[in-house]
Amino acid sequence: MMTKTRVTAAVTGLLLVLTACGGGGDDEKASQAISDSIMKEQKTAGSTDVFQMKQEEADCIGDGFVNEIGTDKLKEYGFLTKDLKTADKLTDVKMSTEDARSAANTLFDCADVQKMMTDSMGDLDPKTKACLQKVMTEDALRDLFTKMFSGKQDEAGQDLIAPMMKCTTGAQQ
């Protein structure tokens, strides 16, 4: 049960770090607001235990989101606000599948998400860790974040969390 909590916290933590952003009237301000927000968010209680991004990774994500999705669309989705404030309801962000895929790809291009997810699991017995590594492939994690950015959190959780739970309950693959 503890591992399920860690898995859920890891996924939620990363999504909150990535969605706790503001936006501005131009691309440079929007990109900087996203980067600054990622760095600020990971300093809040709990985030530092799950994910640690370097400034360069945060800058890359900010630039990538703006370049791949666009400032106007990020505002439209509620990911960015006009005055660079954090979105009130981060779970309400629902991008088109194409834009969600772009966001997930940017995330993976800029940071080692797979390592962050694995590291967030803490100390596990070797059998459980090996099972989780088989389940948490880059493709599976990209799909997870694409669905989460698309507003399909329940579906995302079912697709990856259930197999991960099998690993942690002794039904290793």
Secondary structure, DSSP 8 states (H G I E B T S, - for coil): -HHHHHHHHHHHHHHHHHH-----SSHHHHHHHHHHHHHHHTTSTTHHHH----HHHHHHHHHHHHHHT-HHHHHHTTSS-TTS---S-GGG----HHHHHHHHHHHHHHS-HHHHHHHHT-S--HHHHHHHHHHS-HHHHHHHHHHHHTT-HHHHHHHHHHHHHHHHTT---
